[in-house]
Amino acid sequence: MRLPVFAATTAAPLIVGLFALTGCKRAADVPAPTPAPGQSAAQEQVAAPAATAPAEVPPPEGVLRAYVWDCDGGLTLRMKNLYREDAITLEMHEGPRRLPLVVSASGAKYSDGSLTFWSQGDTAILEREGTAPVNCRESRYASLLADARERGVRYRGRGNEPGWTVEVGPGARLEFVTNYGQDRLAFDAATESGSETAGARVVRAQQGDQHIKVSVTTEACADDMSGEHFEQLVIVEFGGKTFRGCGTALQ
């Protein structure tokens, strides 16, 4: 069972939520969780008297910045992972609730005294003081989209055979992952043409002798494995091959 964001011991906490996308249930869309607390970035000193701000410290490999949980009774929990603070934030009807990590015999348990979230792998229990516990299960695809949005990704697409994903953003970054996660290519100077309002856009990037073109069209698209429906078709041209899949705008 996968630990999406929580540490298996009290020495390794994590988690939280937001919005999201899809994915084939393949290794390319399922990072292997490695629960461990984030580490602070060293500050680099520059010309006196000022010092540069510390660079953002990413979460440990396999840990997401955001998670989405589907709970009994139709409740959807969106969580933000405060991995540097050993805490999470839950979006509740009354507003966001910050829950610090507390000691637990197993899994990862977060509580502010009246609200508790306790996860073990891809399942969890939400407990509010005075009410019955609610069972939850992680919505993996929604979590991947929520995490991408937190990272500043503007668009995310995916396809099958072989499993692949493409992300545009933040900034001029473009990342293409294929062969079920075995091949990862990052481009840092992507250019875009067209627009969302026109219903089509093209993103191109080059690095050395590698060229990639990502075409996004607003038209109905169905994942050929899950059957899930999307509003955008994405075509990736790379290495003399054409990859067709579906996508979602995140920003």
Secondary structure, DSSP 8 states (H G I E B T S, - for coil): ---SS--SSTTS----B-------SSGGG---------------B-STT-B---------TT--SEEEEEEGGGEEEEEEEETTTTEEEEEETTEEEEEEEE--SSSEEEE-SSEEEEEETTEEEEEETTS--EEEEE-HHHHHHHHHHHTT-SEEEEETTTTEEEEE-STT-EEEEETTTTEEEEES--EEEEETTTTEEEEEEEETTEEEEEEEEEEEEE-TTT--EEEEEEEEEETTEEEEEEEEE--
